[in-house]
Amino acid sequence: MSDDSQLADGEEHLSEQKELLWRNAHPTWIVDGELTSQAFRPTPKDQQKLSTAREDKVSAEDSFKEFTETFEFESVGVWAVSVGDVEKQGLRSIYDESSPSTPKPCLKGHTSIDFTSVSNNQAKRIGGRLRDRAEARGRQHPSSDESDSAAW
């Protein structure tokens, strides 16, 4: 795990263990009704940094609305992992909404889960463990009461 001295301008290493990080899930990341680990590992275009939004800056509902309405991306809902979950995997949660290196426009509260210190095989295993933590919390938005309106 890298230390804070390696942060770029405008980046902040999050340390509040209980703070949640919202992750919107693309419909293809649901297989047989289950969230796949792909939701919690970066794709090649992500430069080994997984995009999330921090609870302290935006609600799960507002993150979902911004993702689907403002950015017009597809999402079947928002799941969450905590900063503590990320740290237990040897990764960092970097709040980088104001960083010049973060592509703009970006989600409100944009926070990257930094996978740069691990191999692709490790990232797959970690993605599975983070998915398990997110599944244990359940979908954060829409809530189970709103499931009928969600595009499962």
C-alpha positions in Angstrom: 0.0 0.0 0.0 1.3 3.4 -0.9 1.7 6.2 1.6 0.1 9.7 1.5 3.3 11.3 0.1 2.5 9.7 -3.2 -0.9 11.5 -3.6 -1.3 14.0 -6.5 -2.5 17.5 -6.1 -6.2 17.6 -5.0 -6.2 14.0 -3.7 -7.0 12.9 -0.2 -6.5 9.5 1.3 -9.7 8.6 3.2 -9.3 7.0 6.6 -12.8 7.0 8.2 -13.3 3.2 8.2 -17.1 3.3 8.3 -17.6 5.7 5.4 -19.3 4.1 2.5 -18.2 4.3 -1.2 -21.1 4.1 -3.7 -20.6 1.9 -6.8 -23.2 1.9 -9.6 -23.6 -1.5 -11.3 -24.0 -1.9 -15.0 -26.7 -4.4 -16.0 -24.1 -6.8 -17.5 -22.6 -7.1 -14.0 -25.7 -9.0 -12.8 -25.6 -12.7 -13.8 -28.4 -15.0 -12.6 -29.6 -12.3 -10.3 -26.2 -11.9 -8.6 -23.8 -9.0 -8.7 -20.5 -10.2 -10.3 -17.0 -9.3 -9.0 -16.6 -7.1 -12.2 -18.5 -4.4 -10.4 -15.6 -4.1 -7.9 -12.5 -4.3 -10.1 -11.2 -1.9 -12.6 -11.4 -2.4 -16.4 -8.4 -1.6 -18.6 -9.7 1.9 -19.3 -9.7 2.7 -15.6 -5.9 2.8 -15.2 -6.2 0.5 -12.2 -8.5 2.9 -10.3 -12.1 2.0 -9.6 -14.6 4.9 -9.6 -16.9 5.3 -6.7 -18.5 8.2 -4.9 -18.1 8.9 -1.2 -21.0 8.9 1.2 -19.8 12.1 2.9 -20.4 14.1 -0.3 -23.4 12.5 -2.0 -26.3 10.1 -1.1 -26.6 6.7 -2.9 -29.9 8.0 -4.5 -28.2 11.2 -5.8 -25.2 9.3 -7.0 -27.6 6.9 -8.9 -29.5 9.9 -10.4 -26.3 11.7 -11.5 -24.9 8.5 -13.0 -28.1 7.6 -14.9 -29.6 11.0 -15.7 -26.8 13.5 -16.0 -24.1 11.1 -17.4 -26.8 8.9 -19.1 -25.0 5.6 -18.1 -26.8 2.4 -17.4 -27.1 1.2 -13.8 -29.3 -1.4 -12.0 -28.5 0.1 -8.7 -25.9 1.3 -6.2 -23.9 -1.0 -3.9 -21.4 0.0 -1.3 -18.2 -1.0 0.3 -16.6 0.9 3.2 -13.2 2.5 3.4 -12.4 -0.1 6.0 -13.3 -2.9 3.5 -10.9 -1.4 1.0 -8.1 -1.0 3.5 -8.5 -4.7 4.6 -7.7 -5.6 1.0 -4.4 -3.6 1.1 -5.9 -0.8 -1.1 -6.4 2.9 -0.6 -9.6 5.0 -1.1 -8.5 8.3 -2.7 -11.0 11.2 -2.8 -10.0 12.8 -6.0 -13.0 14.9 -7.3 -10.8 18.0 -7.4 -7.6 16.4 -8.7 -6.4 17.6 -12.1 -5.7 13.9 -13.0 -9.3 12.9 -12.5 -11.2 13.0 -15.9 -13.8 15.7 -16.0 -16.7 15.9 -15.7 -16.8 13.3 -12.9 -19.3 12.1 -10.3 -19.9 14.3 -7.3 -17.7 12.9 -4.5 -15.6 11.0 -6.9 -13.3 8.6 -5.1 -11.0 6.1 -6.6 -10.2 2.7 -5.1 -6.5 2.4 -6.0 -5.6 -1.0 -7.5 -2.2 0.2 -8.8 -0.3 -1.8 -6.2 -1.7 -5.2 -7.1 -1.5 -7.6 -10.1 -4.5 -8.4 -12.4 -4.9 -11.8 -10.7 -4.9 -10.1 -7.2 -7.4 -7.5 -8.5 -9.8 -10.3 -9.5 -9.6 -11.9 -6.1 -10.0 -8.5 -4.3 -12.9 -7.6 -6.6 -14.6 -10.8 -5.4 -14.1 -10.0 -1.8 -15.3 -6.4 -2.2 -18.3 -7.7 -4.1 -19.0 -10.1 -1.2 -18.9 -7.1 1.3 -21.2 -5.1 -0.9 -23.7 -7.9 -1.3 -23.8 -8.4 2.4 -24.9 -4.8 2.8 -27.4 -5.2 0.0 -28.3 -2.8 -2.8 -28.3 0.8 -1.4 -30.5 2.3 -4.1 -33.0 1.7 -5.3 -34.0 0.0 -2.1 -35.6 -3.4 -2.1 -39.0 -1.6 -1.7 -38.3 0.0 -5.1 -37.2 -3.2 -6.8 -40.2 -3.3 -9.1 -39.1 -0.1 -10.8 -35.4 -1.2 -11.1 -34.2 -2.7 -14.4 -33.0 -6.1 -13.1 
